Amino acid sequence: MVKTASTMLPLRTAAPDFSLPNVDGRAVSLNEFKGSKGLLVAFICNHCPFVVHIRPEFAKFAREYQAKGIAIVGISSNDATAYPADGPDKMKAEAASAGYEFPYLFDETQSVAKAYRAACTPDLFLFDGDQKLVYRGQFDDSRPTNGVPVTGSHLRAACDAVLAGRTIEDGQRPSIGCNIKWKPGNEPNYFTGQPAE
């Protein structure tokens, strides 16, 4: 599998707006999360082995931190024509199977992925209560083939800092995953397609 790294959107970037259909059919917008202690926007999909690898722990993390006041939204931006396993019908089944208790949105035009400069799945963006970016990068050091346990330690530490009003430590590491499956001719200019280290 080809590994692609996050672009590492600049910290303090305001959360780009979105309004996308959820798996239950209703539109969900960024505005709905105003007043939350923090907001995690997670670019994920159904079939990527990197997402599948963290899936149980990510669902557990999401339940725990939603209860603490962090809003969470998952977005799939993959080309569902070329990758039907990532289409809306399959997303609904995946959300139920994985136990996702957060909105799981479909970015059909891929415009939201571009606005966030998302490059891979999973690609994680944590915003503070003012919806300014304070963390972007990996869930933890685990990868499908490295034998490191999946704990979500990096994202958990970042969320704990947001909840406590602390600055997040430097040294944020990019997420590594499969590249977002762009529609033909739709690949953004920030994405080089170069494999990650």
Buried (B, 14 or more C-beta within 10 A) or exposed (E): EEBBBBBBBEEEBEBBEBEBBBBEEEEBEBEBBEEBBBBBBBBBBBBBEBBBBBBEBBBEBBBEBBEEBBBBBBBBBBBBEEBEEBBBEBBBEBBEEBEBEBBBBBBBEBBBBBBBBBBBBBBBBBBBBEBEBBBBBBBBBBBBEEEEEBBBBBBBBBBBBBBEEEEBEEEBBBBBBBBBBBBEEEBBEEBEEEEBE
